[in-house]
Amino acid sequence: MLRIAVCQLPLNIENFEENIKLANSAIHDASSRGARLVVLPELTNSGYVFRTLTELEERATTLDGAIVKAWVSLAEQLNLVLVAGLAIKDEGLFYNCSVIIDSSGLRGWYKKVHLWNDEVDFFTPGDSAPLVVDTDLGRIATMVCYDVEFPEWVRLAMLEDATILALPTNWPDGGLPTEPTPLEAVRVQAAASQNKLVVAAADRTRVERGVAWTGSSVIADSDGVIKVIADRAKLNKVQILVADVEVPTDRKISPRNDVRADRRPDLYRGILKK
């Protein structure tokens, strides 16, 4: 049994230095509750609704910057794995990223491939498959927000034997129904059940420059069952959501069915032609 925490944070683009203080407090809180895997939202260091590239540059960090170094120390001190969304500048370009950090250091970084709406004005899309890393907790995959809406992308992580998908996200409120379950959480359930992996999604909150967020942080087990989901009555407040989940050891969904073995890739070639 693994205890996971997703941290729903009221990020603030106008006071971005406070975002890291908020994140550090959330990491400590999650650890105090026994979490071994902690997931933070997309673009935790920066906020989301940029007006100019200059604003992004002021808020972006680097892979060898103070934020990552501090989180490596925290992961070692608290003996946990941290997955977090960051705006990262690398070789003159900006990327919307997710990093995986454990007590041994920065294990890898993933550049968001499927950019949403105005992100294309600020970020360069990634060109690599989902990041999958061996950790003491299992094989952890990561991607960012909109990426999870592409079934092929999640399937790639499963085919690399990921057992957990950690998803930093900023889900804008598009006015769709949130009852009984926000559609963003339903997509997480689908990704989990279709691939028999645990999915832990950390969303953000606080209205930012007129943009509201669904605040739908969620942890779904490998059957797609929601173990914990954010309380929409507590939007704009910190929510540290903790759940104990069984990490899958195979892809079986019945005595005679396996979501990996039952695939028929010889019949799926058409999706590559469209």
Backbone bond lengths (Angstrom), bond angles and torsions (degrees), N, CA, C in turn:
res aa  C-N    CA-C-N  psi(-1)  N-CA   C-N-CA  omega(-1)  CA-C   N-CA-C  phi
1 M - - - 1.472 - - 1.531 108.97 -
2 L 1.311 115.92 133.31 1.464 122.03 -179.08 1.519 109.57 -118.19
3 R 1.315 116.90 133.59 1.452 120.98 176.04 1.528 109.35 -96.48
4 I 1.323 115.14 123.16 1.462 123.15 -177.37 1.519 108.95 -117.03
5 A 1.331 116.54 144.26 1.462 121.50 173.07 1.512 109.73 -124.85
6 V 1.333 116.55 133.74 1.460 121.78 168.72 1.526 106.86 -112.61
7 C 1.327 115.47 133.96 1.464 120.75 -171.83 1.526 109.57 -110.22
8 Q 1.318 116.34 109.21 1.471 121.74 177.73 1.522 108.23 -90.60
9 L 1.337 116.02 114.73 1.457 121.33 -169.69 1.532 111.51 -118.93
10 P 1.326 117.53 141.62 1.475 121.94 174.82 1.529 110.11 -82.45
11 L 1.310 116.00 78.89 1.464 121.02 -176.53 1.526 110.58 -68.38
12 N 1.331 114.56 154.77 1.463 119.80 -173.30 1.525 109.08 -138.99
13 I 1.311 116.38 108.61 1.465 120.43 -178.70 1.523 111.57 -67.41
14 E 1.331 117.47 -24.15 1.458 121.08 -178.14 1.529 112.45 -80.74
15 N 1.307 116.72 -19.27 1.471 121.17 -179.41 1.520 107.68 -135.62
16 F 1.333 114.98 61.63 1.454 120.31 -168.53 1.531 113.09 -67.43
17 E 1.335 117.69 -23.44 1.466 118.64 176.83 1.527 111.10 -62.42
18 E 1.337 115.85 -32.64 1.457 120.10 179.79 1.525 111.93 -70.39
19 N 1.318 117.47 -23.18 1.464 119.47 -179.76 1.524 111.55 -59.28
20 I 1.324 116.69 -40.69 1.464 119.61 -178.30 1.523 110.57 -70.90
21 K 1.330 117.39 -37.24 1.466 119.61 175.35 1.529 110.27 -61.42
22 L 1.320 115.55 -42.15 1.462 121.17 177.80 1.532 110.41 -62.70
23 A 1.330 116.24 -43.86 1.461 120.56 179.68 1.521 111.55 -63.77
24 N 1.329 116.91 -43.42 1.464 120.13 -179.63 1.525 111.25 -63.12
25 S 1.328 115.97 -40.71 1.460 119.96 177.05 1.525 110.57 -62.26
26 A 1.339 116.61 -40.99 1.463 120.92 179.93 1.525 111.25 -65.22
27 I 1.328 116.84 -39.33 1.471 120.22 178.49 1.527 110.20 -61.45
28 H 1.332 116.70 -45.89 1.465 120.37 178.53 1.530 110.79 -62.48
29 D 1.327 116.38 -42.24 1.464 120.71 179.83 1.525 110.34 -61.44
30 A 1.324 116.19 -47.40 1.461 120.51 179.92 1.528 111.24 -60.79
31 S 1.321 116.00 -42.78 1.460 119.81 178.66 1.522 111.79 -62.93
32 S 1.331 116.46 -39.96 1.468 120.19 179.81 1.521 111.71 -63.78
33 R 1.329 116.24 -21.68 1.468 120.64 177.68 1.530 111.75 -92.51
34 G 1.318 116.07 6.02 1.456 120.24 174.83 1.512 115.60 92.97
35 A 1.335 118.48 8.58 1.464 120.43 -178.48 1.528 110.32 -70.96
36 R 1.332 116.04 135.86 1.461 121.70 175.53 1.524 111.49 -102.16
37 L 1.333 116.44 -24.02 1.462 121.89 173.80 1.518 107.54 -119.19
38 V 1.332 116.44 126.49 1.464 122.53 -178.81 1.528 108.19 -123.20
39 V 1.327 116.14 129.66 1.462 121.52 -178.59 1.522 109.01 -118.83
40 L 1.338 115.99 130.77 1.466 123.33 178.40 1.528 109.67 -109.18
41 P 1.335 117.83 163.44 1.471 120.57 -175.74 1.532 113.60 -69.64
42 E 1.309 113.46 171.16 1.463 123.38 171.47 1.529 109.46 -62.78
43 L 1.339 116.40 140.70 1.470 122.54 174.78 1.530 111.94 51.29
44 T 1.326 115.76 45.39 1.462 120.85 -178.27 1.518 111.96 -58.26
45 N 1.314 117.69 -35.98 1.463 120.29 -174.54 1.523 113.86 -79.63
46 S 1.319 118.09 -15.48 1.459 117.79 -165.39 1.519 116.12 -125.16
47 G 1.323 118.16 -23.96 1.447 118.26 -162.17 1.515 109.19 80.84
48 Y 1.328 116.60 -179.05 1.460 120.04 -166.47 1.532 114.53 -122.08
49 V 1.330 118.02 -41.82 1.475 120.31 -167.45 1.528 109.54 -90.09
50 F 1.323 115.28 81.71 1.464 120.84 -178.72 1.529 110.76 -78.76
51 R 1.323 114.63 148.48 1.471 120.33 173.90 1.524 111.10 -99.20
52 T 1.329 116.16 -33.86 1.460 120.83 -176.39 1.519 110.02 -141.36
53 L 1.318 115.45 161.61 1.463 120.11 174.41 1.521 111.43 -64.75
54 T 1.331 115.70 -29.86 1.464 119.04 177.90 1.524 110.58 -61.80
55 E 1.328 116.74 -41.13 1.461 119.90 176.99 1.526 110.70 -60.19
56 L 1.320 116.89 -43.60 1.461 119.97 179.39 1.524 110.57 -63.35
57 E 1.318 116.75 -43.60 1.461 119.46 -178.46 1.525 111.15 -62.71
58 E 1.325 117.44 -37.00 1.464 121.00 178.68 1.530 111.54 -63.96
59 R 1.308 116.76 -28.13 1.461 120.85 -172.99 1.522 113.37 -102.40
60 A 1.318 117.35 -17.20 1.460 120.69 -176.64 1.521 110.92 -71.58
61 T 1.330 114.85 155.97 1.460 121.21 174.95 1.524 108.65 -120.68
62 T 1.316 116.39 -175.51 1.468 121.99 177.67 1.522 109.02 -126.61
63 L 1.311 116.20 165.37 1.461 120.55 -177.91 1.524 112.34 -64.74
64 D 1.331 116.61 -25.88 1.469 120.02 178.26 1.526 111.43 -106.41
65 G 1.352 115.73 19.05 1.457 120.27 -177.78 1.510 113.42 -82.61
66 A 1.327 114.54 178.63 1.470 121.40 -173.90 1.527 112.55 -63.30
67 I 1.335 117.38 -35.61 1.467 119.80 -176.96 1.518 110.52 -64.12
68 V 1.319 117.23 -51.34 1.462 120.40 -179.03 1.521 110.62 -63.54
69 K 1.314 117.94 -41.58 1.464 120.39 179.31 1.527 111.13 -61.33
70 A 1.335 116.48 -42.00 1.464 120.13 179.87 1.524 110.69 -65.51
71 W 1.327 116.83 -38.74 1.466 119.88 -179.12 1.521 111.91 -71.82
72 V 1.315 117.47 -31.75 1.467 119.88 173.45 1.527 109.73 -61.75
73 S 1.330 116.61 -43.69 1.469 120.78 178.26 1.527 111.03 -62.86
74 L 1.339 116.46 -41.62 1.464 120.56 178.80 1.525 111.26 -63.47
75 A 1.330 116.10 -43.54 1.463 119.91 -179.66 1.525 111.01 -61.78
76 E 1.334 116.26 -38.88 1.465 120.24 177.89 1.525 110.69 -69.19
77 Q 1.332 116.17 -44.65 1.466 120.89 -178.88 1.523 112.12 -62.56
78 L 1.330 116.35 -40.62 1.460 120.97 -173.42 1.523 112.96 -99.34
79 N 1.326 116.99 -3.20 1.471 122.82 178.94 1.524 110.89 55.02
80 L 1.322 115.47 60.34 1.456 120.41 179.77 1.522 110.60 -141.11
81 V 1.317 114.19 169.06 1.460 121.74 172.42 1.531 107.28 -106.64
82 L 1.316 115.68 131.31 1.461 122.23 -178.52 1.521 109.40 -116.67
83 V 1.320 115.40 129.46 1.467 121.46 173.11 1.524 106.71 -120.70
84 A 1.322 116.70 125.89 1.463 119.95 -172.12 1.513 111.09 -144.32
85 G 1.331 115.36 146.27 1.451 121.41 174.81 1.517 110.73 -87.91
86 L 1.329 116.27 135.09 1.460 121.97 -178.69 1.525 110.37 -141.72
87 A 1.327 115.88 146.23 1.454 121.74 164.52 1.520 106.84 -85.17
88 I 1.330 116.19 118.84 1.463 120.80 -174.29 1.526 109.91 -123.07
89 K 1.321 114.65 135.98 1.458 120.84 172.71 1.516 108.53 -101.69
90 D 1.322 116.23 129.37 1.459 120.88 -179.46 1.524 108.85 -144.66
91 E 1.312 115.63 122.65 1.465 122.31 179.34 1.526 111.73 51.88
92 G 1.325 115.19 42.65 1.450 121.26 174.06 1.516 115.76 82.90
93 L 1.340 117.36 -1.92 1.457 121.48 179.67 1.521 110.32 -114.37
94 F 1.332 115.51 155.72 1.464 121.05 179.46 1.528 109.78 -108.13
95 Y 1.324 114.87 137.64 1.455 120.95 -179.04 1.524 109.98 -130.47
96 N 1.317 114.77 142.89 1.464 122.42 171.22 1.525 105.65 -90.05
97 C 1.304 116.91 109.14 1.464 121.27 -164.81 1.523 113.70 -122.34
98 S 1.317 113.45 161.69 1.457 122.16 165.11 1.518 107.41 -124.63
99 V 1.328 115.95 136.55 1.467 120.76 178.73 1.521 108.91 -116.94
100 I 1.331 115.31 147.32 1.462 122.00 172.24 1.522 107.58 -113.59
101 I 1.324 115.34 124.23 1.463 122.47 -176.07 1.525 108.09 -128.78
102 D 1.329 116.62 135.07 1.463 119.58 170.38 1.519 109.02 -134.44
103 S 1.315 116.66 -168.85 1.458 119.96 -173.72 1.528 112.76 -65.00
104 S 1.328 116.65 -16.02 1.467 119.73 179.05 1.525 112.38 -90.41
105 G 1.335 117.38 -9.89 1.456 119.84 178.00 1.515 112.89 130.73
106 L 1.328 115.37 -162.61 1.459 122.04 176.51 1.521 108.15 -74.79
107 R 1.333 116.51 114.82 1.457 120.55 -175.14 1.528 112.71 -87.82
108 G 1.321 116.39 -19.98 1.446 119.15 178.61 1.513 110.93 166.77
109 W 1.329 115.27 164.97 1.461 120.04 177.52 1.516 109.01 -137.53
110 Y 1.317 114.71 146.04 1.450 122.67 -176.48 1.523 108.30 -122.15
111 K 1.335 116.14 134.10 1.463 122.02 178.35 1.530 108.69 -100.10
112 K 1.318 116.71 123.54 1.457 121.33 -178.49 1.533 110.31 -53.53
113 V 1.310 115.41 129.17 1.464 121.60 -176.35 1.522 112.03 -91.97
114 H 1.326 116.96 -43.86 1.460 122.07 -176.10 1.529 108.70 -98.39
115 L 1.312 116.46 98.10 1.457 121.09 -175.51 1.524 110.52 -83.20
116 W 1.333 114.92 142.84 1.467 121.34 -175.49 1.525 110.77 -103.13
117 N 1.322 115.91 126.83 1.459 122.86 169.06 1.537 111.75 51.09
118 D 1.333 118.69 -121.16 1.461 121.30 -172.96 1.532 113.79 -75.19
119 E 1.316 118.12 -2.67 1.469 119.51 177.31 1.526 111.14 -56.57
120 V 1.330 116.77 -30.37 1.470 119.97 -178.13 1.522 111.96 -64.34
121 D 1.338 117.74 -18.48 1.464 120.85 179.20 1.527 111.93 -80.64
122 F 1.336 116.17 -11.46 1.462 119.10 -172.77 1.538 113.26 -126.52
123 F 1.312 116.43 -33.47 1.465 119.45 -172.86 1.526 111.47 -113.43
124 T 1.321 114.78 149.80 1.459 122.43 170.35 1.518 108.33 -88.97
125 P 1.324 118.96 129.96 1.462 119.14 179.87 1.525 111.64 -69.70
126 G 1.311 115.47 148.04 1.456 119.67 174.90 1.512 111.11 -72.35
127 D 1.330 115.15 166.54 1.464 119.98 179.81 1.518 111.49 -136.32
128 S 1.345 115.99 26.73 1.466 120.76 -179.99 1.515 109.85 -126.58
129 A 1.321 115.45 155.93 1.459 122.42 -179.89 1.521 110.49 -64.44
130 P 1.340 117.25 166.30 1.462 119.59 176.65 1.520 111.64 -52.68
131 L 1.321 115.34 141.26 1.456 121.17 178.88 1.525 109.15 -75.78
132 V 1.325 116.86 130.81 1.463 122.63 175.96 1.524 107.64 -129.81
133 V 1.342 115.64 126.39 1.463 121.43 -172.60 1.530 109.69 -129.85
134 D 1.323 115.92 135.75 1.466 120.64 171.58 1.522 109.52 -75.64
135 T 1.319 116.92 128.01 1.460 122.46 176.31 1.523 108.75 -133.13
136 D 1.324 116.01 174.24 1.463 120.40 175.39 1.521 112.09 -63.72
137 L 1.326 116.88 -17.45 1.465 121.80 -176.90 1.522 112.20 -96.72
138 G 1.324 117.18 -4.35 1.459 121.63 -175.82 1.518 110.33 124.27
139 R 1.330 115.74 -174.87 1.463 120.44 178.59 1.525 108.27 -85.93
140 I 1.322 114.93 112.42 1.461 121.72 -176.21 1.522 109.48 -103.61
141 A 1.330 114.93 128.96 1.465 121.59 174.82 1.516 108.70 -105.87
142 T 1.325 115.23 156.10 1.462 119.18 172.79 1.519 110.33 -143.97
143 M 1.316 114.06 150.23 1.455 125.00 170.95 1.521 104.94 -151.45
144 V 1.322 118.63 -171.59 1.465 120.05 -173.77 1.529 110.62 -133.45
145 C 1.328 116.21 122.74 1.465 125.18 165.94 1.528 113.80 46.16
146 Y 1.328 117.62 -107.88 1.465 123.55 -173.44 1.531 112.05 -56.23
147 D 1.323 117.96 -26.05 1.462 121.30 178.97 1.529 111.87 -53.39
148 V 1.342 117.01 -35.81 1.463 120.18 -173.61 1.525 111.64 -69.53
149 E 1.332 117.72 -14.79 1.462 120.59 -179.07 1.526 112.70 -81.79
150 F 1.330 117.03 -0.60 1.456 121.81 177.29 1.530 107.97 -105.74
151 P 1.325 117.49 103.23 1.474 119.76 -175.18 1.522 113.59 -55.10
152 E 1.345 116.03 -33.73 1.463 119.30 179.97 1.529 111.43 -62.19
153 W 1.335 115.02 -33.41 1.460 120.12 -175.20 1.532 110.71 -71.88
154 V 1.323 115.74 -43.63 1.463 119.39 176.95 1.526 109.92 -66.12
155 R 1.335 116.26 -37.50 1.463 119.78 179.31 1.533 111.47 -61.34
156 L 1.330 116.90 -35.89 1.465 119.72 176.73 1.530 111.15 -59.59
157 A 1.335 116.41 -40.97 1.462 119.68 178.55 1.524 110.78 -64.32
158 M 1.326 116.68 -42.17 1.463 120.24 178.04 1.525 110.69 -61.84
159 L 1.336 117.22 -42.10 1.459 120.93 -178.50 1.525 111.99 -67.64
160 E 1.334 116.73 -17.65 1.466 120.96 172.45 1.528 110.75 -91.97
161 D 1.339 116.06 15.42 1.470 123.64 174.14 1.524 113.83 69.87
162 A 1.324 117.44 25.02 1.463 119.32 172.86 1.524 109.43 -64.52
163 T 1.325 115.96 141.04 1.469 121.01 175.29 1.525 111.42 -110.32
164 I 1.327 116.56 -17.40 1.459 122.86 179.51 1.521 108.04 -134.80
165 L 1.325 116.41 135.63 1.460 121.91 172.46 1.520 108.12 -114.20
166 A 1.324 116.31 116.70 1.465 122.45 177.85 1.519 107.97 -100.87
167 L 1.340 115.86 122.95 1.461 121.39 -168.47 1.527 111.84 -124.20
168 P 1.331 118.66 97.37 1.471 119.58 167.61 1.524 109.25 -69.06
169 T 1.336 117.05 136.12 1.454 119.24 -176.48 1.520 111.64 -149.99
170 N 1.332 115.35 154.65 1.469 124.64 166.39 1.520 104.89 -128.39
171 W 1.322 117.47 99.66 1.468 120.62 -177.65 1.519 110.03 -94.12
172 P 1.353 118.76 105.63 1.463 119.90 176.63 1.526 110.44 -63.01
173 D 1.310 116.37 145.76 1.456 121.74 176.58 1.527 108.19 -80.63
174 G 1.319 115.26 106.82 1.458 120.15 -178.00 1.515 113.70 -91.85
175 G 1.330 116.53 9.82 1.445 120.22 177.83 1.516 114.60 84.65
176 L 1.338 116.97 5.52 1.460 120.37 178.41 1.529 109.89 -77.62
177 P 1.319 117.99 159.16 1.467 120.31 -178.85 1.525 111.82 -58.99
178 T 1.310 115.47 141.61 1.472 120.79 177.33 1.527 111.61 -111.31
179 E 1.319 116.74 -1.00 1.463 121.46 177.85 1.536 109.34 -116.64
180 P 1.328 118.68 139.36 1.466 126.13 2.76 1.528 113.58 -77.94
181 T 1.352 116.50 -22.26 1.461 120.85 179.98 1.516 108.97 -138.67
182 P 1.341 118.30 129.95 1.464 119.42 176.87 1.525 111.31 -55.90
183 L 1.328 116.69 142.32 1.452 120.24 -177.14 1.522 112.50 -61.34
184 E 1.330 116.75 -29.24 1.467 119.56 177.27 1.523 110.45 -61.28
185 A 1.319 116.35 -41.34 1.468 120.00 178.48 1.520 110.96 -69.46
186 V 1.332 116.99 -34.51 1.471 120.19 177.24 1.527 110.20 -62.19
187 R 1.332 116.55 -40.11 1.470 119.82 178.29 1.528 110.82 -63.68
188 V 1.323 116.69 -37.44 1.463 120.44 176.01 1.528 110.38 -63.66
189 Q 1.342 116.63 -44.44 1.461 120.14 176.96 1.526 111.19 -57.50
190 A 1.333 116.29 -43.85 1.456 119.95 -179.78 1.522 111.44 -62.99
191 A 1.337 116.53 -45.11 1.461 120.11 179.66 1.526 110.80 -60.43
192 A 1.328 116.51 -39.82 1.463 120.92 -179.29 1.522 111.19 -66.96
193 S 1.333 116.86 -50.08 1.454 119.77 -174.84 1.521 112.38 -71.34
194 Q 1.329 117.89 -37.18 1.467 120.92 -178.53 1.529 112.26 -68.19
195 N 1.327 116.06 -24.57 1.468 120.31 -176.19 1.517 113.36 -116.46
196 K 1.331 116.27 -0.99 1.463 122.55 -177.56 1.526 110.51 48.73
197 L 1.316 113.93 60.12 1.455 120.56 172.52 1.528 109.27 -141.14
198 V 1.307 116.05 155.74 1.460 122.03 176.93 1.528 107.98 -77.63
199 V 1.340 117.07 135.88 1.465 120.73 176.57 1.526 108.84 -122.43
200 A 1.326 115.90 126.52 1.464 122.61 178.70 1.520 108.22 -121.36
201 A 1.335 116.57 111.26 1.467 122.40 -175.67 1.523 110.02 -112.28
202 A 1.326 116.68 124.51 1.465 122.45 178.20 1.523 108.76 -106.99
203 D 1.327 115.77 113.08 1.463 122.54 179.49 1.536 109.33 -95.80
204 R 1.308 117.00 176.51 1.457 123.06 176.74 1.526 109.37 -117.85
205 T 1.318 115.17 176.96 1.457 120.41 175.73 1.533 107.93 -150.14
206 R 1.328 118.10 -173.22 1.460 128.44 -173.29 1.525 110.79 81.61
207 V 1.342 117.07 120.15 1.461 121.58 177.96 1.529 108.43 -59.89
208 E 1.332 115.81 132.17 1.460 120.15 -176.48 1.529 109.33 -127.65
209 R 1.322 115.33 111.82 1.460 121.73 178.29 1.525 110.96 50.11
210 G 1.318 115.25 44.07 1.455 121.52 176.04 1.518 115.03 88.22
211 V 1.323 117.34 -5.30 1.469 120.94 179.62 1.524 109.18 -98.59
212 A 1.323 115.90 124.24 1.457 121.47 174.25 1.527 109.13 -99.43
213 W 1.327 115.64 162.86 1.467 121.32 -174.59 1.527 109.13 -126.27
214 T 1.314 116.00 153.22 1.464 118.32 -177.58 1.522 112.08 -70.97
215 G 1.345 117.35 -26.85 1.464 119.14 -178.49 1.518 110.88 58.96
216 S 1.329 116.17 54.63 1.470 121.32 -172.38 1.522 112.75 -117.15
217 S 1.322 117.26 37.50 1.462 120.05 176.08 1.519 109.50 -51.20
218 V 1.331 115.97 138.76 1.459 119.07 -171.85 1.526 110.12 -156.04
219 I 1.320 115.64 148.42 1.459 122.26 170.17 1.520 107.00 -122.78
220 A 1.339 116.28 123.50 1.463 122.05 177.05 1.515 109.00 -116.78
221 D 1.327 116.12 139.12 1.463 118.89 179.17 1.524 110.02 -81.43
222 S 1.327 117.07 -177.81 1.459 120.39 -172.21 1.523 112.83 -74.15
223 D 1.322 118.72 -4.48 1.465 121.97 169.82 1.529 111.65 -93.30
224 G 1.341 116.63 -4.23 1.453 120.77 -176.52 1.515 113.41 87.39
225 V 1.325 116.92 8.56 1.461 121.11 179.86 1.526 109.57 -81.39
226 I 1.322 117.10 130.20 1.460 120.69 177.89 1.529 109.46 -71.78
227 K 1.330 115.70 122.18 1.464 121.04 177.86 1.521 111.40 -90.24
228 V 1.323 115.87 -32.61 1.465 121.08 177.30 1.526 107.69 -160.53
229 I 1.335 116.34 145.61 1.458 121.32 179.11 1.524 108.22 -144.48
230 A 1.318 116.53 149.75 1.465 121.39 -177.46 1.520 111.27 -60.80
231 D 1.319 114.31 148.80 1.461 122.70 178.01 1.523 108.38 -89.01
232 R 1.327 116.82 113.44 1.460 119.89 -176.95 1.522 111.95 -69.96
233 A 1.304 117.73 -13.80 1.469 120.39 174.24 1.524 111.46 -74.72
234 K 1.334 116.40 -10.27 1.460 120.86 -178.70 1.525 111.90 -115.39
235 L 1.323 116.72 26.97 1.458 119.40 176.06 1.526 110.16 -57.48
236 N 1.339 114.83 148.93 1.460 124.24 -178.49 1.525 113.02 75.07
237 K 1.325 116.93 7.79 1.459 121.00 174.82 1.528 109.40 -118.67
238 V 1.321 115.84 155.21 1.461 120.02 174.07 1.521 108.84 -64.40
239 Q 1.332 116.11 132.97 1.464 121.15 171.78 1.527 108.13 -130.82
240 I 1.310 115.56 119.75 1.457 121.92 174.73 1.525 106.34 -102.89
241 L 1.311 116.28 106.70 1.462 121.96 -174.94 1.524 108.92 -101.16
242 V 1.317 115.81 124.72 1.465 121.70 -173.98 1.523 109.08 -122.00
243 A 1.325 115.87 138.25 1.461 120.52 177.48 1.519 109.90 -147.13
244 D 1.314 115.49 146.06 1.461 122.62 172.43 1.522 108.58 -96.06
245 V 1.326 116.81 127.37 1.463 121.12 -177.35 1.526 110.16 -132.61
246 E 1.309 114.68 149.80 1.458 121.01 171.00 1.522 108.66 -82.72
247 V 1.312 116.84 126.47 1.456 120.88 176.53 1.531 107.74 -82.73
248 P 1.314 118.74 123.55 1.471 119.88 -175.50 1.523 112.10 -64.62
249 T 1.304 114.70 145.53 1.466 121.25 177.35 1.525 111.83 -109.06
250 D 1.321 117.23 -7.11 1.464 121.92 175.99 1.518 108.00 -152.98
251 R 1.328 116.92 -176.30 1.469 121.89 -178.41 1.525 111.50 -111.18
252 K 1.327 117.43 17.08 1.460 120.36 -177.86 1.524 111.33 -72.75
253 I 1.343 115.18 137.79 1.462 120.66 175.40 1.523 111.34 -120.83
254 S 1.328 116.70 -5.38 1.462 122.73 172.48 1.525 105.92 -159.87
255 P 1.328 117.80 170.31 1.469 118.49 178.91 1.527 113.76 -57.12
256 R 1.348 116.72 -22.63 1.467 118.77 -175.72 1.524 113.04 -123.99
257 N 1.339 116.53 11.45 1.466 119.30 -178.47 1.513 111.78 -131.34
258 D 1.307 114.57 142.42 1.466 123.21 -177.92 1.527 106.53 -142.28
259 V 1.328 117.46 124.78 1.462 119.45 -172.95 1.523 112.94 -67.05
260 R 1.330 116.88 -18.21 1.459 118.92 174.98 1.533 110.99 -92.26
261 A 1.316 116.62 -49.01 1.457 120.08 -176.40 1.524 113.05 -66.61
262 D 1.341 117.40 -27.59 1.465 120.79 -177.65 1.518 113.62 -80.92
263 R 1.310 117.79 -3.87 1.457 120.53 -179.76 1.530 111.19 -64.75
264 R 1.338 115.58 151.66 1.463 121.45 176.17 1.532 109.46 -125.42
265 P 1.334 116.33 69.02 1.468 118.72 -175.57 1.522 113.91 -60.49
266 D 1.339 117.24 -22.09 1.461 119.26 177.18 1.521 112.20 -63.86
267 L 1.346 116.02 -21.86 1.464 121.14 -179.69 1.526 113.20 -98.81
268 Y 1.316 116.95 -2.78 1.472 120.54 -172.48 1.524 112.47 -99.99
269 R 1.306 117.67 4.06 1.473 119.67 -171.61 1.528 112.74 -61.27
270 G 1.330 115.81 -22.83 1.461 119.27 -178.39 1.506 113.86 -60.48
271 I 1.350 117.74 -28.89 1.461 118.60 -178.21 1.521 111.48 -67.55
272 L 1.334 117.78 -20.00 1.454 120.55 179.63 1.526 112.25 -84.96
273 K 1.316 117.30 -6.34 1.459 121.54 -177.84 1.514 113.03 -98.44
274 K 1.337 116.97 -6.79 1.464 120.62 -174.02 1.521 110.94 -97.86
